[in-house]
Structure formats: structure tokens, C-alpha cells
Amino acid sequence: MSPLPEARLVRSSVQLYRYLLRCCRRLPPGAVQQHYRHAIRQSFKVHADEDDPERIQQIIKRAIEDADWVMNK
């Protein structure tokens, strides 16, 4: 099960970014939230030039799986 029910609606990188930041709000406040917010921003900067739709969908799927793992940790 995904951390938030909107996970199935994520289709674009902007939607993914907003979804992941919403997941961060559910983490304990302080250093943990800041760490994951920073990691999300860095990942988006690294993948900003990605233009292959299939690869973008793979990245979205993996990011949601990773968010699920973090939220259940």
C-alpha cells in the first residue's frame, strides 16, 4: 500500500514532486523531514533533463516504492 492514496494518480514529474513533499509532512518534524525534502529536491535536479517517457515512468514508480519503504520504516 502506498503512503498516501493519491499515489495511483501520479502521472507526471510535477505530480510526483508534490506527492513526495506531502509524504514528507507525515515524517517526524526536524532533521528527518529536512533530510528527505533535501533528497527529493536533489533527485529532481539530477533527473531534470530526462526526456524519455518510459524512463520517466520508471523513475516515478521507483520513487513511489521508495516513499512507501521510508514511510513504513
Predicted model as a PDB file, atoms N, CA, C, CB and O in Angstrom, pLDDT in the B-factor column:
MODEL        1                                                                  
ATOM      1  N   MET A   1       0.850  -1.190   0.000  1.00 46.00           N  
ATOM      2  CA  MET A   1       0.000   0.000   0.000  1.00 46.00           C  
ATOM      3  C   MET A   1       0.883   1.236   0.000  1.00 46.00           C  
ATOM      4  CB  MET A   1      -0.961   0.008   1.225  1.00 46.00           C  
ATOM      5  O   MET A   1       1.876   1.288   0.727  1.00 46.00           O  
ATOM      6  N   SER A   2       0.542   2.207  -0.789  1.00 57.00           N  
ATOM      7  CA  SER A   2       1.307   3.441  -0.887  1.00 57.00           C  
ATOM      8  C   SER A   2       1.072   4.313   0.334  1.00 57.00           C  
ATOM      9  CB  SER A   2       0.940   4.201  -2.160  1.00 57.00           C  
ATOM     10  O   SER A   2       0.042   4.203   1.000  1.00 57.00           O  
ATOM     11  N   PRO A   3       2.043   5.190   0.627  1.00 59.00           N  
ATOM     12  CA  PRO A   3       1.932   6.053   1.797  1.00 59.00           C  
ATOM     13  C   PRO A   3       0.682   6.935   1.788  1.00 59.00           C  
ATOM     14  CB  PRO A   3       3.149   6.918   1.894  1.00 59.00           C  
ATOM     15  O   PRO A   3       0.059   7.142   2.830  1.00 59.00           O  
ATOM     16  N   LEU A   4       0.328   7.439   0.647  1.00 64.00           N  
ATOM     17  CA  LEU A   4      -0.869   8.269   0.506  1.00 64.00           C  
ATOM     18  C   LEU A   4      -1.708   7.717  -0.636  1.00 64.00           C  
ATOM     19  CB  LEU A   4      -0.497   9.767   0.251  1.00 64.00           C  
ATOM     20  O   LEU A   4      -1.158   7.203  -1.610  1.00 64.00           O  
ATOM     21  N   PRO A   5      -3.030   7.814  -0.535  1.00 67.00           N  
ATOM     22  CA  PRO A   5      -3.879   7.224  -1.578  1.00 67.00           C  
ATOM     23  C   PRO A   5      -3.710   7.853  -2.959  1.00 67.00           C  
ATOM     24  CB  PRO A   5      -5.309   7.336  -1.170  1.00 67.00           C  
ATOM     25  O   PRO A   5      -4.077   7.236  -3.960  1.00 67.00           O  
ATOM     26  N   GLU A   6      -3.161   9.070  -3.036  1.00 69.00           N  
ATOM     27  CA  GLU A   6      -3.000   9.730  -4.337  1.00 69.00           C  
ATOM     28  C   GLU A   6      -1.891   9.115  -5.194  1.00 69.00           C  
ATOM     29  CB  GLU A   6      -2.713  11.198  -4.129  1.00 69.00           C  
ATOM     30  O   GLU A   6      -1.713   9.530  -6.340  1.00 69.00           O  
ATOM     31  N   ALA A   7      -1.154   8.155  -4.682  1.00 71.00           N  
ATOM     32  CA  ALA A   7      -0.026   7.577  -5.423  1.00 71.00           C  
ATOM     33  C   ALA A   7      -0.463   7.054  -6.790  1.00 71.00           C  
ATOM     34  CB  ALA A   7       0.616   6.446  -4.614  1.00 71.00           C  
ATOM     35  O   ALA A   7       0.280   7.176  -7.763  1.00 71.00           O  
ATOM     36  N   ARG A   8      -1.639   6.482  -6.872  1.00 71.00           N  
ATOM     37  CA  ARG A   8      -2.098   5.929  -8.152  1.00 71.00           C  
ATOM     38  C   ARG A   8      -2.413   7.015  -9.172  1.00 71.00           C  
ATOM     39  CB  ARG A   8      -3.328   5.066  -7.935  1.00 71.00           C  
ATOM     40  O   ARG A   8      -2.529   6.723 -10.362  1.00 71.00           O  
ATOM     41  N   LEU A   9      -2.555   8.268  -8.729  1.00 78.00           N  
ATOM     42  CA  LEU A   9      -2.873   9.375  -9.632  1.00 78.00           C  
ATOM     43  C   LEU A   9      -1.634  10.075 -10.181  1.00 78.00           C  
ATOM     44  CB  LEU A   9      -3.738  10.379  -8.919  1.00 78.00           C  
ATOM     45  O   LEU A   9      -1.750  10.929 -11.060  1.00 78.00           O  
ATOM     46  N   VAL A  10      -0.462   9.732  -9.682  1.00 84.00           N  
ATOM     47  CA  VAL A  10       0.772  10.396 -10.103  1.00 84.00           C  
ATOM     48  C   VAL A  10       1.132   9.956 -11.510  1.00 84.00           C  
ATOM     49  CB  VAL A  10       1.931  10.088  -9.125  1.00 84.00           C  
ATOM     50  O   VAL A  10       1.370   8.774 -11.757  1.00 84.00           O  
ATOM     51  N   ARG A  11       1.172  10.917 -12.437  1.00 83.00           N  
ATOM     52  CA  ARG A  11       1.496  10.620 -13.837  1.00 83.00           C  
ATOM     53  C   ARG A  11       2.644  11.476 -14.362  1.00 83.00           C  
ATOM     54  CB  ARG A  11       0.270  10.826 -14.708  1.00 83.00           C  
ATOM     55  O   ARG A  11       3.283  11.104 -15.345  1.00 83.00           O  
ATOM     56  N   SER A  12       2.916  12.604 -13.734  1.00 88.00           N  
ATOM     57  CA  SER A  12       3.965  13.497 -14.239  1.00 88.00           C  
ATOM     58  C   SER A  12       4.984  13.777 -13.139  1.00 88.00           C  
ATOM     59  CB  SER A  12       3.354  14.825 -14.761  1.00 88.00           C  
ATOM     60  O   SER A  12       4.764  13.467 -11.968  1.00 88.00           O  
ATOM     61  N   SER A  13       6.087  14.363 -13.539  1.00 88.00           N  
ATOM     62  CA  SER A  13       7.142  14.659 -12.573  1.00 88.00           C  
ATOM     63  C   SER A  13       6.698  15.708 -11.552  1.00 88.00           C  
ATOM     64  CB  SER A  13       8.394  15.139 -13.298  1.00 88.00           C  
ATOM     65  O   SER A  13       7.087  15.637 -10.386  1.00 88.00           O  
ATOM     66  N   VAL A  14       5.894  16.669 -11.976  1.00 89.00           N  
ATOM     67  CA  VAL A  14       5.407  17.691 -11.041  1.00 89.00           C  
ATOM     68  C   VAL A  14       4.468  17.058 -10.010  1.00 89.00           C  
ATOM     69  CB  VAL A  14       4.680  18.833 -11.806  1.00 89.00           C  
ATOM     70  O   VAL A  14       4.532  17.379  -8.824  1.00 89.00           O  
ATOM     71  N   GLN A  15       3.604  16.166 -10.469  1.00 91.00           N  
ATOM     72  CA  GLN A  15       2.713  15.465  -9.543  1.00 91.00           C  
ATOM     73  C   GLN A  15       3.514  14.617  -8.558  1.00 91.00           C  
ATOM     74  CB  GLN A  15       1.718  14.582 -10.318  1.00 91.00           C  
ATOM     75  O   GLN A  15       3.185  14.551  -7.374  1.00 91.00           O  
ATOM     76  N   LEU A  16       4.559  13.974  -9.050  1.00 92.00           N  
ATOM     77  CA  LEU A  16       5.417  13.172  -8.185  1.00 92.00           C  
ATOM     78  C   LEU A  16       6.088  14.041  -7.137  1.00 92.00           C  
ATOM     79  CB  LEU A  16       6.470  12.433  -9.009  1.00 92.00           C  
ATOM     80  O   LEU A  16       6.127  13.679  -5.961  1.00 92.00           O  
ATOM     81  N   TYR A  17       6.615  15.185  -7.554  1.00 93.00           N  
ATOM     82  CA  TYR A  17       7.284  16.102  -6.636  1.00 93.00           C  
ATOM     83  C   TYR A  17       6.337  16.518  -5.511  1.00 93.00           C  
ATOM     84  CB  TYR A  17       7.796  17.344  -7.391  1.00 93.00           C  
ATOM     85  O   TYR A  17       6.707  16.471  -4.338  1.00 93.00           O  
ATOM     86  N   ARG A  18       5.124  16.921  -5.863  1.00 91.00           N  
ATOM     87  CA  ARG A  18       4.140  17.334  -4.854  1.00 91.00           C  
ATOM     88  C   ARG A  18       3.758  16.161  -3.950  1.00 91.00           C  
ATOM     89  CB  ARG A  18       2.881  17.911  -5.534  1.00 91.00           C  
ATOM     90  O   ARG A  18       3.614  16.330  -2.739  1.00 91.00           O  
ATOM     91  N   TYR A  19       3.595  14.988  -4.532  1.00 91.00           N  
ATOM     92  CA  TYR A  19       3.251  13.791  -3.757  1.00 91.00           C  
ATOM     93  C   TYR A  19       4.335  13.474  -2.724  1.00 91.00           C  
ATOM     94  CB  TYR A  19       3.048  12.587  -4.693  1.00 91.00           C  
ATOM     95  O   TYR A  19       4.031  13.203  -1.562  1.00 91.00           O  
ATOM     96  N   LEU A  20       5.587  13.509  -3.151  1.00 93.00           N  
ATOM     97  CA  LEU A  20       6.684  13.188  -2.239  1.00 93.00           C  
ATOM     98  C   LEU A  20       6.807  14.223  -1.122  1.00 93.00           C  
ATOM     99  CB  LEU A  20       7.999  13.094  -3.009  1.00 93.00           C  
ATOM    100  O   LEU A  20       7.094  13.867   0.021  1.00 93.00           O  
ATOM    101  N   LEU A  21       6.597  15.485  -1.440  1.00 92.00           N  
ATOM    102  CA  LEU A  21       6.637  16.510  -0.397  1.00 92.00           C  
ATOM    103  C   LEU A  21       5.489  16.322   0.599  1.00 92.00           C  
ATOM    104  CB  LEU A  21       6.571  17.914  -1.023  1.00 92.00           C  
ATOM    105  O   LEU A  21       5.659  16.574   1.792  1.00 92.00           O  
ATOM    106  N   ARG A  22       4.328  15.883   0.117  1.00 90.00           N  
ATOM    107  CA  ARG A  22       3.221  15.587   1.035  1.00 90.00           C  
ATOM    108  C   ARG A  22       3.574  14.417   1.945  1.00 90.00           C  
ATOM    109  CB  ARG A  22       1.932  15.276   0.248  1.00 90.00           C  
ATOM    110  O   ARG A  22       3.227  14.420   3.127  1.00 90.00           O  
ATOM    111  N   CYS A  23       4.254  13.429   1.405  1.00 90.00           N  
ATOM    112  CA  CYS A  23       4.698  12.296   2.227  1.00 90.00           C  
ATOM    113  C   CYS A  23       5.648  12.780   3.321  1.00 90.00           C  
ATOM    114  CB  CYS A  23       5.391  11.219   1.349  1.00 90.00           C  
ATOM    115  O   CYS A  23       5.596  12.297   4.452  1.00 90.00           O  
ATOM    116  N   CYS A  24       6.502  13.720   2.987  1.00 91.00           N  
ATOM    117  CA  CYS A  24       7.456  14.254   3.967  1.00 91.00           C  
ATOM    118  C   CYS A  24       6.751  14.885   5.160  1.00 91.00           C  
ATOM    119  CB  CYS A  24       8.368  15.283   3.308  1.00 91.00           C  
ATOM    120  O   CYS A  24       7.250  14.828   6.284  1.00 91.00           O  
ATOM    121  N   ARG A  25       5.604  15.479   4.917  1.00 90.00           N  
ATOM    122  CA  ARG A  25       4.859  16.113   6.019  1.00 90.00           C  
ATOM    123  C   ARG A  25       4.435  15.103   7.070  1.00 90.00           C  
ATOM    124  CB  ARG A  25       3.629  16.835   5.481  1.00 90.00           C  
ATOM    125  O   ARG A  25       4.187  15.472   8.218  1.00 90.00           O  
ATOM    126  N   ARG A  26       4.348  13.829   6.694  1.00 90.00           N  
ATOM    127  CA  ARG A  26       3.926  12.782   7.628  1.00 90.00           C  
ATOM    128  C   ARG A  26       5.097  12.230   8.436  1.00 90.00           C  
ATOM    129  CB  ARG A  26       3.246  11.650   6.871  1.00 90.00           C  
ATOM    130  O   ARG A  26       4.891  11.448   9.364  1.00 90.00           O  
ATOM    131  N   LEU A  27       6.322  12.627   8.095  1.00 90.00           N  
ATOM    132  CA  LEU A  27       7.506  12.189   8.842  1.00 90.00           C  
ATOM    133  C   LEU A  27       7.669  13.025  10.104  1.00 90.00           C  
ATOM    134  CB  LEU A  27       8.777  12.289   7.965  1.00 90.00           C  
ATOM    135  O   LEU A  27       7.099  14.111  10.208  1.00 90.00           O  
ATOM    136  N   PRO A  28       8.448  12.524  11.069  1.00 89.00           N  
ATOM    137  CA  PRO A  28       8.691  13.317  12.281  1.00 89.00           C  
ATOM    138  C   PRO A  28       9.340  14.653  11.917  1.00 89.00           C  
ATOM    139  CB  PRO A  28       9.590  12.536  13.276  1.00 89.00           C  
ATOM    140  O   PRO A  28      10.240  14.700  11.077  1.00 89.00           O  
ATOM    141  N   PRO A  29       8.886  15.734  12.547  1.00 89.00           N  
ATOM    142  CA  PRO A  29       9.447  17.054  12.214  1.00 89.00           C  
ATOM    143  C   PRO A  29      10.922  17.147  12.619  1.00 89.00           C  
ATOM    144  CB  PRO A  29       8.639  18.171  12.910  1.00 89.00           C  
ATOM    145  O   PRO A  29      11.397  16.421  13.493  1.00 89.00           O  
ATOM    146  N   GLY A  30      11.617  18.055  11.961  1.00 92.00           N  
ATOM    147  CA  GLY A  30      13.017  18.279  12.303  1.00 92.00           C  
ATOM    148  C   GLY A  30      13.956  17.743  11.245  1.00 92.00           C  
ATOM    149  O   GLY A  30      13.712  17.878  10.046  1.00 92.00           O  
ATOM    150  N   ALA A  31      15.033  17.133  11.709  1.00 93.00           N  
ATOM    151  CA  ALA A  31      16.110  16.696  10.821  1.00 93.00           C  
ATOM    152  C   ALA A  31      15.652  15.646   9.810  1.00 93.00           C  
ATOM    153  CB  ALA A  31      17.255  16.144  11.638  1.00 93.00           C  
ATOM    154  O   ALA A  31      16.104  15.654   8.665  1.00 93.00           O  
ATOM    155  N   VAL A  32      14.768  14.751  10.217  1.00 90.00           N  
ATOM    156  CA  VAL A  32      14.318  13.693   9.304  1.00 90.00           C  
ATOM    157  C   VAL A  32      13.571  14.301   8.123  1.00 90.00           C  
ATOM    158  CB  VAL A  32      13.414  12.674  10.045  1.00 90.00           C  
ATOM    159  O   VAL A  32      13.842  13.960   6.972  1.00 90.00           O  
ATOM    160  N   GLN A  33      12.636  15.197   8.404  1.00 92.00           N  
ATOM    161  CA  GLN A  33      11.884  15.850   7.325  1.00 92.00           C  
ATOM    162  C   GLN A  33      12.818  16.630   6.412  1.00 92.00           C  
ATOM    163  CB  GLN A  33      10.810  16.786   7.903  1.00 92.00           C  
ATOM    164  O   GLN A  33      12.706  16.550   5.188  1.00 92.00           O  
ATOM    165  N   GLN A  34      13.727  17.375   6.998  1.00 94.00           N  
ATOM    166  CA  GLN A  34      14.642  18.187   6.186  1.00 94.00           C  
ATOM    167  C   GLN A  34      15.536  17.317   5.323  1.00 94.00           C  
ATOM    168  CB  GLN A  34      15.498  19.082   7.079  1.00 94.00           C  
ATOM    169  O   GLN A  34      15.814  17.664   4.175  1.00 94.00           O  
ATOM    170  N   HIS A  35      15.991  16.194   5.858  1.00 94.00           N  
ATOM    171  CA  HIS A  35      16.844  15.289   5.078  1.00 94.00           C  
ATOM    172  C   HIS A  35      16.109  14.795   3.829  1.00 94.00           C  
ATOM    173  CB  HIS A  35      17.291  14.088   5.944  1.00 94.00           C  
ATOM    174  O   HIS A  35      16.650  14.855   2.725  1.00 94.00           O  
ATOM    175  N   TYR A  36      14.883  14.308   4.002  1.00 93.00           N  
ATOM    176  CA  TYR A  36      14.152  13.762   2.867  1.00 93.00           C  
ATOM    177  C   TYR A  36      13.701  14.848   1.900  1.00 93.00           C  
ATOM    178  CB  TYR A  36      12.953  12.978   3.351  1.00 93.00           C  
ATOM    179  O   TYR A  36      13.673  14.612   0.692  1.00 93.00           O  
ATOM    180  N   ARG A  37      13.346  16.033   2.397  1.00 95.00           N  
ATOM    181  CA  ARG A  37      12.996  17.142   1.500  1.00 95.00           C  
ATOM    182  C   ARG A  37      14.205  17.513   0.630  1.00 95.00           C  
ATOM    183  CB  ARG A  37      12.513  18.381   2.317  1.00 95.00           C  
ATOM    184  O   ARG A  37      14.066  17.764  -0.567  1.00 95.00           O  
ATOM    185  N   HIS A  38      15.386  17.543   1.249  1.00 96.00           N  
ATOM    186  CA  HIS A  38      16.605  17.857   0.504  1.00 96.00           C  
ATOM    187  C   HIS A  38      16.872  16.763  -0.544  1.00 96.00           C  
ATOM    188  CB  HIS A  38      17.821  17.999   1.473  1.00 96.00           C  
ATOM    189  O   HIS A  38      17.214  17.064  -1.688  1.00 96.00           O  
ATOM    190  N   ALA A  39      16.713  15.497  -0.144  1.00 94.00           N  
ATOM    191  CA  ALA A  39      16.945  14.382  -1.069  1.00 94.00           C  
ATOM    192  C   ALA A  39      15.985  14.439  -2.259  1.00 94.00           C  
ATOM    193  CB  ALA A  39      16.792  13.039  -0.335  1.00 94.00           C  
ATOM    194  O   ALA A  39      16.380  14.156  -3.390  1.00 94.00           O  
ATOM    195  N   ILE A  40      14.733  14.803  -2.009  1.00 94.00           N  
ATOM    196  CA  ILE A  40      13.740  14.922  -3.087  1.00 94.00           C  
ATOM    197  C   ILE A  40      14.166  16.013  -4.066  1.00 94.00           C  
ATOM    198  CB  ILE A  40      12.328  15.234  -2.510  1.00 94.00           C  
ATOM    199  O   ILE A  40      14.153  15.804  -5.279  1.00 94.00           O  
ATOM    200  N   ARG A  41      14.539  17.170  -3.538  1.00 95.00           N  
ATOM    201  CA  ARG A  41      14.959  18.284  -4.408  1.00 95.00           C  
ATOM    202  C   ARG A  41      16.182  17.894  -5.237  1.00 95.00           C  
ATOM    203  CB  ARG A  41      15.272  19.546  -3.563  1.00 95.00           C  
ATOM    204  O   ARG A  41      16.242  18.177  -6.433  1.00 95.00           O  
ATOM    205  N   GLN A  42      17.141  17.252  -4.607  1.00 95.00           N  
ATOM    206  CA  GLN A  42      18.359  16.854  -5.320  1.00 95.00           C  
ATOM    207  C   GLN A  42      18.038  15.852  -6.429  1.00 95.00           C  
ATOM    208  CB  GLN A  42      19.385  16.250  -4.341  1.00 95.00           C  
ATOM    209  O   GLN A  42      18.588  15.950  -7.526  1.00 95.00           O  
ATOM    210  N   SER A  43      17.170  14.906  -6.159  1.00 93.00           N  
ATOM    211  CA  SER A  43      16.806  13.914  -7.174  1.00 93.00           C  
ATOM    212  C   SER A  43      16.126  14.569  -8.364  1.00 93.00           C  
ATOM    213  CB  SER A  43      15.892  12.847  -6.574  1.00 93.00           C  
ATOM    214  O   SER A  43      16.356  14.176  -9.507  1.00 93.00           O  
ATOM    215  N   PHE A  44      15.296  15.559  -8.103  1.00 92.00           N  
ATOM    216  CA  PHE A  44      14.638  16.243  -9.215  1.00 92.00           C  
ATOM    217  C   PHE A  44      15.630  17.048 -10.029  1.00 92.00           C  
ATOM    218  CB  PHE A  44      13.531  17.150  -8.702  1.00 92.00           C  
ATOM    219  O   PHE A  44      15.488  17.150 -11.248  1.00 92.00           O  
ATOM    220  N   LYS A  45      16.624  17.616  -9.386  1.00 93.00           N  
ATOM    221  CA  LYS A  45      17.650  18.357 -10.131  1.00 93.00           C  
ATOM    222  C   LYS A  45      18.465  17.410 -11.000  1.00 93.00           C  
ATOM    223  CB  LYS A  45      18.579  19.124  -9.167  1.00 93.00           C  
ATOM    224  O   LYS A  45      18.799  17.742 -12.138  1.00 93.00           O  
ATOM    225  N   VAL A  46      18.787  16.237 -10.475  1.00 93.00           N  
ATOM    226  CA  VAL A  46      19.584  15.253 -11.215  1.00 93.00           C  
ATOM    227  C   VAL A  46      18.834  14.751 -12.450  1.00 93.00           C  
ATOM    228  CB  VAL A  46      19.950  14.069 -10.305  1.00 93.00           C  
ATOM    229  O   VAL A  46      19.437  14.554 -13.505  1.00 93.00           O  
ATOM    230  N   HIS A  47      17.530  14.545 -12.320  1.00 90.00           N  
ATOM    231  CA  HIS A  47      16.736  13.969 -13.409  1.00 90.00           C  
ATOM    232  C   HIS A  47      15.986  15.022 -14.230  1.00 90.00           C  
ATOM    233  CB  HIS A  47      15.746  12.978 -12.845  1.00 90.00           C  
ATOM    234  O   HIS A  47      15.109  14.671 -15.020  1.00 90.00           O  
ATOM    235  N   ALA A  48      16.311  16.280 -14.060  1.00 89.00           N  
ATOM    236  CA  ALA A  48      15.581  17.361 -14.735  1.00 89.00           C  
ATOM    237  C   ALA A  48      15.670  17.277 -16.259  1.00 89.00           C  
ATOM    238  CB  ALA A  48      16.110  18.703 -14.275  1.00 89.00           C  
ATOM    239  O   ALA A  48      14.744  17.704 -16.949  1.00 89.00           O  
ATOM    240  N   ASP A  49      16.749  16.744 -16.788  1.00 91.00           N  
ATOM    241  CA  ASP A  49      16.918  16.699 -18.241  1.00 91.00           C  
ATOM    242  C   ASP A  49      16.419  15.403 -18.873  1.00 91.00           C  
ATOM    243  CB  ASP A  49      18.365  16.890 -18.585  1.00 91.00           C  
ATOM    244  O   ASP A  49      16.593  15.194 -20.073  1.00 91.00           O  
ATOM    245  N   GLU A  50      15.805  14.536 -18.081  1.00 90.00           N  
ATOM    246  CA  GLU A  50      15.282  13.271 -18.602  1.00 90.00           C  
ATOM    247  C   GLU A  50      14.096  13.551 -19.521  1.00 90.00           C  
ATOM    248  CB  GLU A  50      14.863  12.320 -17.442  1.00 90.00           C  
ATOM    249  O   GLU A  50      13.165  14.257 -19.136  1.00 90.00           O  
ATOM    250  N   ASP A  51      14.129  12.994 -20.746  1.00 90.00           N  
ATOM    251  CA  ASP A  51      13.037  13.253 -21.679  1.00 90.00           C  
ATOM    252  C   ASP A  51      12.409  11.983 -22.257  1.00 90.00           C  
ATOM    253  CB  ASP A  51      13.533  14.114 -22.798  1.00 90.00           C  
ATOM    254  O   ASP A  51      11.480  12.073 -23.060  1.00 90.00           O  
ATOM    255  N   ASP A  52      12.894  10.816 -21.870  1.00 92.00           N  
ATOM    256  CA  ASP A  52      12.322   9.559 -22.336  1.00 92.00           C  
ATOM    257  C   ASP A  52      11.097   9.221 -21.467  1.00 92.00           C  
ATOM    258  CB  ASP A  52      13.387   8.406 -22.287  1.00 92.00           C  
ATOM    259  O   ASP A  52      11.246   8.980 -20.269  1.00 92.00           O  
ATOM    260  N   PRO A  53       9.899   9.200 -22.052  1.00 91.00           N  
ATOM    261  CA  PRO A  53       8.678   8.955 -21.261  1.00 91.00           C  
ATOM    262  C   PRO A  53       8.705   7.626 -20.502  1.00 91.00           C  
ATOM    263  CB  PRO A  53       7.465   8.982 -22.172  1.00 91.00           C  
ATOM    264  O   PRO A  53       8.217   7.541 -19.375  1.00 91.00           O  
ATOM    265  N   GLU A  54       9.270   6.604 -21.115  1.00 94.00           N  
ATOM    266  CA  GLU A  54       9.336   5.306 -20.445  1.00 94.00           C  
ATOM    267  C   GLU A  54      10.241   5.378 -19.214  1.00 94.00           C  
ATOM    268  CB  GLU A  54       9.843   4.224 -21.416  1.00 94.00           C  
ATOM    269  O   GLU A  54       9.907   4.843 -18.157  1.00 94.00           O  
ATOM    270  N   ARG A  55      11.370   6.033 -19.360  1.00 93.00           N  
ATOM    271  CA  ARG A  55      12.293   6.192 -18.227  1.00 93.00           C  
ATOM    272  C   ARG A  55      11.662   7.046 -17.125  1.00 93.00           C  
ATOM    273  CB  ARG A  55      13.619   6.830 -18.698  1.00 93.00           C  
ATOM    274  O   ARG A  55      11.849   6.760 -15.942  1.00 93.00           O  
ATOM    275  N   ILE A  56      10.930   8.074 -17.491  1.00 91.00           N  
ATOM    276  CA  ILE A  56      10.259   8.925 -16.502  1.00 91.00           C  
ATOM    277  C   ILE A  56       9.253   8.097 -15.705  1.00 91.00           C  
ATOM    278  CB  ILE A  56       9.550  10.124 -17.192  1.00 91.00           C  
ATOM    279  O   ILE A  56       9.159   8.249 -14.487  1.00 91.00           O  
ATOM    280  N   GLN A  57       8.505   7.228 -16.372  1.00 91.00           N  
ATOM    281  CA  GLN A  57       7.548   6.375 -15.665  1.00 91.00           C  
ATOM    282  C   GLN A  57       8.255   5.398 -14.733  1.00 91.00           C  
ATOM    283  CB  GLN A  57       6.683   5.609 -16.663  1.00 91.00           C  
ATOM    284  O   GLN A  57       7.746   5.094 -13.654  1.00 91.00           O  
ATOM    285  N   GLN A  58       9.426   4.900 -15.140  1.00 93.00           N  
ATOM    286  CA  GLN A  58      10.208   4.028 -14.257  1.00 93.00           C  
ATOM    287  C   GLN A  58      10.661   4.781 -13.015  1.00 93.00           C  
ATOM    288  CB  GLN A  58      11.427   3.457 -15.001  1.00 93.00           C  
ATOM    289  O   GLN A  58      10.607   4.252 -11.905  1.00 93.00           O  
ATOM    290  N   ILE A  59      11.103   6.006 -13.206  1.00 92.00           N  
ATOM    291  CA  ILE A  59      11.556   6.837 -12.081  1.00 92.00           C  
ATOM    292  C   ILE A  59      10.388   7.111 -11.132  1.00 92.00           C  
ATOM    293  CB  ILE A  59      12.166   8.176 -12.593  1.00 92.00           C  
ATOM    294  O   ILE A  59      10.549   7.036  -9.914  1.00 92.00           O  
ATOM    295  N   ILE A  60       9.217   7.428 -11.683  1.00 91.00           N  
ATOM    296  CA  ILE A  60       8.034   7.691 -10.857  1.00 91.00           C  
ATOM    297  C   ILE A  60       7.673   6.457 -10.036  1.00 91.00           C  
ATOM    298  CB  ILE A  60       6.838   8.116 -11.738  1.00 91.00           C  
ATOM    299  O   ILE A  60       7.425   6.553  -8.834  1.00 91.00           O  
ATOM    300  N   LYS A  61       7.644   5.305 -10.690  1.00 92.00           N  
ATOM    301  CA  LYS A  61       7.293   4.059  -9.998  1.00 92.00           C  
ATOM    302  C   LYS A  61       8.276   3.776  -8.873  1.00 92.00           C  
ATOM    303  CB  LYS A  61       7.266   2.878 -10.985  1.00 92.00           C  
ATOM    304  O   LYS A  61       7.872   3.431  -7.762  1.00 92.00           O  
ATOM    305  N   ARG A  62       9.553   3.921  -9.155  1.00 93.00           N  
ATOM    306  CA  ARG A  62      10.578   3.650  -8.145  1.00 93.00           C  
ATOM    307  C   ARG A  62      10.497   4.647  -6.988  1.00 93.00           C  
ATOM    308  CB  ARG A  62      11.975   3.696  -8.779  1.00 93.00           C  
ATOM    309  O   ARG A  62      10.667   4.259  -5.832  1.00 93.00           O  
ATOM    310  N   ALA A  63      10.243   5.907  -7.275  1.00 92.00           N  
ATOM    311  CA  ALA A  63      10.148   6.932  -6.229  1.00 92.00           C  
ATOM    312  C   ALA A  63       8.972   6.646  -5.298  1.00 92.00           C  
ATOM    313  CB  ALA A  63      10.000   8.334  -6.855  1.00 92.00           C  
ATOM    314  O   ALA A  63       9.086   6.831  -4.086  1.00 92.00           O  
ATOM    315  N   ILE A  64       7.851   6.199  -5.846  1.00 89.00           N  
ATOM    316  CA  ILE A  64       6.692   5.870  -5.012  1.00 89.00           C  
ATOM    317  C   ILE A  64       6.997   4.649  -4.152  1.00 89.00           C  
ATOM    318  CB  ILE A  64       5.440   5.613  -5.886  1.00 89.00           C  
ATOM    319  O   ILE A  64       6.624   4.613  -2.979  1.00 89.00           O  
ATOM    320  N   GLU A  65       7.667   3.653  -4.716  1.00 90.00           N  
ATOM    321  CA  GLU A  65       8.061   2.478  -3.930  1.00 90.00           C  
ATOM    322  C   GLU A  65       9.009   2.871  -2.809  1.00 90.00           C  
ATOM    323  CB  GLU A  65       8.720   1.420  -4.830  1.00 90.00           C  
ATOM    324  O   GLU A  65       8.879   2.384  -1.686  1.00 90.00           O  
ATOM    325  N   ASP A  66       9.961   3.750  -3.106  1.00 91.00           N  
ATOM    326  CA  ASP A  66      10.905   4.211  -2.082  1.00 91.00           C  
ATOM    327  C   ASP A  66      10.192   4.994  -0.981  1.00 91.00           C  
ATOM    328  CB  ASP A  66      11.998   5.080  -2.717  1.00 91.00           C  
ATOM    329  O   ASP A  66      10.508   4.840   0.199  1.00 91.00           O  
ATOM    330  N   ALA A  67       9.227   5.835  -1.370  1.00 89.00           N  
ATOM    331  CA  ALA A  67       8.465   6.590  -0.378  1.00 89.00           C  
ATOM    332  C   ALA A  67       7.685   5.649   0.519  1.00 89.00           C  
ATOM    333  CB  ALA A  67       7.516   7.580  -1.060  1.00 89.00           C  
ATOM    334  O   ALA A  67       7.582   5.869   1.726  1.00 89.00           O  
ATOM    335  N   ASP A  68       7.136   4.603  -0.072  1.00 88.00           N  
ATOM    336  CA  ASP A  68       6.408   3.601   0.702  1.00 88.00           C  
ATOM    337  C   ASP A  68       7.341   2.957   1.730  1.00 88.00           C  
ATOM    338  CB  ASP A  68       5.799   2.523  -0.232  1.00 88.00           C  
ATOM    339  O   ASP A  68       6.964   2.790   2.890  1.00 88.00           O  
ATOM    340  N   TRP A  69       8.532   2.602   1.319  1.00 90.00           N  
ATOM    341  CA  TRP A  69       9.502   1.980   2.210  1.00 90.00           C  
ATOM    342  C   TRP A  69       9.875   2.922   3.355  1.00 90.00           C  
ATOM    343  CB  TRP A  69      10.755   1.570   1.430  1.00 90.00           C  
ATOM    344  O   TRP A  69       9.927   2.503   4.512  1.00 90.00           O  
ATOM    345  N   VAL A  70      10.134   4.182   3.040  1.00 88.00           N  
ATOM    346  CA  VAL A  70      10.510   5.159   4.058  1.00 88.00           C  
ATOM    347  C   VAL A  70       9.380   5.367   5.056  1.00 88.00           C  
ATOM    348  CB  VAL A  70      10.889   6.489   3.409  1.00 88.00           C  
ATOM    349  O   VAL A  70       9.618   5.431   6.262  1.00 88.00           O  
ATOM    350  N   MET A  71       8.161   5.472   4.561  1.00 85.00           N  
ATOM    351  CA  MET A  71       7.030   5.726   5.447  1.00 85.00           C  
ATOM    352  C   MET A  71       6.740   4.532   6.366  1.00 85.00           C  
ATOM    353  CB  MET A  71       5.791   6.060   4.624  1.00 85.00           C  
ATOM    354  O   MET A  71       6.239   4.713   7.476  1.00 85.00           O  
ATOM    355  N   ASN A  72       7.049   3.332   5.913  1.00 85.00           N  
ATOM    356  CA  ASN A  72       6.827   2.129   6.730  1.00 85.00           C  
ATOM    357  C   ASN A  72       8.007   1.805   7.647  1.00 85.00           C  
ATOM    358  CB  ASN A  72       6.550   0.939   5.829  1.00 85.00           C  
ATOM    359  O   ASN A  72       7.910   0.917   8.494  1.00 85.00           O  
ATOM    360  N   LYS A  73       9.088   2.500   7.485  1.00 79.00           N  
ATOM    361  CA  LYS A  73      10.309   2.241   8.252  1.00 79.00           C  
ATOM    362  C   LYS A  73      10.174   2.631   9.693  1.00 79.00           C  
ATOM    363  CB  LYS A  73      11.467   2.968   7.651  1.00 79.00           C  
ATOM    364  O   LYS A  73      11.119   2.474  10.466  1.00 79.00           O  
TER     365      LYS A  73                                                      
ENDMDL                                                                          
END                                                                             
